[in-house]
Amino acid sequence: MTFVITERCICVKDASCVAACPVDCIAGTQDDPMMFIDPALCIDCAACAPVCPVNAIYNETELPPEQAQLTAINRQYFSDRDGALDQLRSRTS
């Protein structure tokens, strides 16, 4: 299991989640539209979710159905950043 950042983060990128994460599994560059959680590093502690001001972070088992594809996009970001961003753009355009 892991936590997933959803589209609610787009253009917000508050980064409170980054500060709350004890294992530094949340990333995103200045140019990225949102933050991403690396499922290989996430320890499922949930520290990030309550500090998100836009409620964009969910346990992957509790994702709203329309956001389910974000699990794969979050995972892909850490192996193929450009591909993940392309997929994200296609969802939001």
Secondary structure as UniProt FT lines:
FT   STRAND          3..5
FT   HELIX           7..9
FT   TURN            10..12
FT   HELIX           16..20
FT   TURN            22..23
FT   STRAND          26..27
FT   TURN            30..31
FT   STRAND          36..37
FT   TURN            39..41
FT   HELIX           49..51
FT   TURN            53..54
FT   STRAND          57..59
FT   HELIX           60..62
FT   HELIX           65..67
FT   HELIX           69..77
FT   TURN            78..79
FT   HELIX           81..92
//
